[in-house]
């Protein structure tokens, strides 16, 4: 009986925390938070399904086919699936941060980081025998552009955070805070 009451109190604490979260918000902010909660649930579902498929594919490779270390395509497929799960988890994490910090926008750095992960996944899946030089060049330019945007967003954050702290030199602690 005591175990059931503990479960109820645990659920009621979470429910009361959610109610407190919504109390101080405007209607539109509540709408945004509800949409973010729905998106988080959907991403969790998709990530769980992708993970089950990944486990199934690896199991099939090990048991039925046997992993052949010479076949690069198999490793590309497995690591591509792993990167897909990592990208989904990073996206879910960025939504959780927005939800927890009551921010209205997802940070640019987070979006650029997710895009960099997606391009890295594309590079892993590339078959260099089938890809043209222009496609490779375009992906390289995309990585360079995303890297520059990420660096600029990081620099802007350092400047803004050092000004808000009254400190005008960006030290190691600020780097560690952002990264």
C-alpha positions as CSV (number, residue, x, y, z in Angstrom):
1,X,0.0,0.0,0.0
2,X,2.9,2.4,0.8
3,X,4.4,1.7,-2.6
4,X,1.2,2.8,-4.4
5,X,1.1,6.0,-2.3
6,X,4.7,6.8,-3.2
7,X,3.9,6.3,-6.9
8,X,1.0,8.7,-6.6
9,X,3.0,11.3,-4.8
10,X,5.7,11.0,-7.5
11,X,3.2,11.5,-10.2
12,X,1.4,14.3,-8.4
13,X,4.8,16.1,-7.9
14,X,5.4,15.9,-11.6
15,X,1.9,17.1,-12.4
16,X,2.2,20.0,-10.0
17,X,5.5,21.0,-11.5
18,X,4.0,21.0,-14.9
19,X,1.0,23.1,-13.6
20,X,3.5,25.6,-12.0
21,X,5.4,25.7,-15.3
22,X,2.2,26.8,-17.2
23,X,0.8,29.2,-14.5
24,X,3.1,32.1,-15.3
25,X,2.9,31.9,-19.0
26,X,0.7,33.7,-21.6
27,X,-1.7,31.8,-23.8
28,X,0.8,31.8,-26.7
29,X,3.7,30.7,-24.4
30,X,1.5,27.9,-23.2
31,X,0.8,26.9,-26.7
32,X,4.5,26.9,-27.6
33,X,5.3,24.8,-24.5
34,X,2.6,22.3,-25.4
35,X,3.8,22.0,-28.9
36,X,7.4,21.4,-27.6
37,X,6.1,18.7,-25.3
38,X,4.3,17.0,-28.2
39,X,7.5,17.3,-30.4
40,X,9.6,15.8,-27.6
41,X,7.2,12.8,-27.2
42,X,7.3,12.3,-31.0
43,X,11.1,12.5,-31.2
44,X,11.3,10.0,-28.3
45,X,9.0,7.6,-30.1
46,X,10.9,7.9,-33.4
47,X,14.3,7.6,-31.6
48,X,13.1,4.5,-29.8
49,X,11.9,2.9,-33.1
50,X,15.2,3.8,-34.8
51,X,17.2,2.3,-32.0
52,X,15.1,-0.9,-32.2
53,X,15.7,-1.1,-35.9
54,X,19.5,-0.4,-35.4
55,X,19.7,-3.2,-32.8
56,X,17.8,-5.5,-35.2
57,X,20.1,-4.6,-38.1
58,X,23.2,-5.2,-36.1
59,X,21.9,-8.5,-34.7
60,X,21.0,-9.6,-38.2
61,X,24.5,-8.7,-39.4
62,X,26.2,-10.6,-36.6
63,X,24.0,-13.7,-36.5
64,X,22.8,-14.2,-40.0
65,X,25.4,-12.6,-42.3
66,X,28.4,-12.2,-40.1
67,X,30.2,-8.8,-40.1
68,X,32.8,-8.8,-42.8
69,X,35.4,-6.1,-42.0
70,X,36.3,-5.8,-45.6
71,X,32.9,-4.5,-46.7
72,X,32.8,-0.8,-46.0
73,X,29.1,-0.5,-47.0
74,X,28.1,-2.4,-43.9
75,X,30.0,-0.1,-41.6
76,X,28.7,2.9,-43.4
77,X,25.1,1.7,-43.0
78,X,25.6,1.0,-39.3
79,X,27.3,4.2,-38.4
80,X,24.8,6.2,-40.5
81,X,22.0,4.6,-38.4
82,X,23.9,5.4,-35.2
83,X,24.3,9.1,-36.3
84,X,20.6,9.3,-37.1
85,X,19.8,8.3,-33.5
86,X,22.4,10.7,-32.1
87,X,20.9,13.6,-34.2
88,X,17.5,12.8,-32.9
89,X,18.7,12.7,-29.3
90,X,20.5,16.0,-29.8
91,X,17.4,17.6,-31.3
92,X,15.3,16.3,-28.3
93,X,17.8,17.7,-25.9
94,X,17.7,21.1,-27.5
95,X,13.9,21.1,-27.2
96,X,14.2,20.1,-23.5
97,X,16.5,23.0,-22.9
98,X,14.0,25.4,-24.5
99,X,11.3,23.9,-22.3
100,X,13.3,24.1,-19.1
101,X,14.7,27.6,-19.6
102,X,11.4,29.1,-20.9
103,X,13.2,30.3,-24.0
104,X,11.1,31.2,-27.1
105,X,13.8,30.3,-29.6
106,X,16.1,27.4,-30.1
107,X,19.6,28.7,-30.0
108,X,21.4,29.2,-33.3
109,X,24.4,27.2,-32.1
110,X,22.2,24.2,-31.4
111,X,20.6,24.2,-34.9
112,X,24.0,24.6,-36.5
113,X,25.4,21.8,-34.4
114,X,22.6,19.5,-35.5
115,X,23.2,20.5,-39.1
116,X,26.9,19.7,-38.7
117,X,26.0,16.3,-37.3
118,X,23.7,15.7,-40.3
119,X,26.4,16.7,-42.8
120,X,28.9,14.4,-40.9
121,X,26.4,11.6,-41.3
122,X,26.2,12.3,-45.0
123,X,30.0,12.2,-45.3
124,X,30.0,8.8,-43.5
125,X,27.3,7.4,-45.9
126,X,29.1,8.7,-49.0
127,X,30.4,6.2,-51.5
128,X,33.4,8.0,-53.0
129,X,33.1,5.8,-56.1
130,X,29.6,7.1,-56.9
131,X,29.8,10.7,-55.8
132,X,30.8,13.5,-58.1
133,X,33.5,16.0,-57.3
134,X,30.9,18.8,-57.3
135,X,28.8,17.0,-54.7
136,X,31.8,16.5,-52.5
137,X,32.8,20.2,-53.0
138,X,29.3,21.3,-52.1
139,X,29.2,19.3,-48.9
140,X,32.7,20.6,-48.0
141,X,31.5,24.2,-48.5
142,X,28.4,23.4,-46.4
143,X,30.6,22.2,-43.6
144,X,32.9,25.2,-43.9
145,X,29.9,27.6,-43.8
146,X,28.3,25.8,-40.9
147,X,31.6,25.9,-39.0
148,X,31.9,29.7,-39.6
149,X,28.4,30.3,-38.5
150,X,28.9,28.2,-35.4
151,X,32.2,30.1,-34.6
152,X,30.5,33.5,-35.1
153,X,27.6,32.5,-32.8
154,X,30.1,31.4,-30.2
155,X,32.0,34.6,-30.5
156,X,28.8,36.6,-30.1
157,X,27.9,34.6,-27.0
158,X,31.3,35.3,-25.5
159,X,31.0,39.0,-26.1
160,X,27.5,39.2,-24.7
161,X,28.3,37.1,-21.7
162,X,31.5,38.9,-20.8
163,X,29.6,42.3,-21.1
164,X,26.8,41.1,-18.9
165,X,29.3,39.9,-16.3
166,X,31.2,43.1,-16.4
167,X,34.3,41.3,-17.6
168,X,35.8,42.2,-20.9
169,X,38.2,39.4,-21.4
170,X,37.0,36.0,-22.5
171,X,38.8,33.4,-20.3
172,X,38.8,29.7,-20.1
173,X,35.8,29.5,-17.8
174,X,33.6,31.1,-20.5
175,X,34.8,28.7,-23.1
176,X,34.0,25.8,-20.8
177,X,30.6,27.2,-20.0
178,X,29.6,27.5,-23.7
179,X,31.1,24.2,-24.9
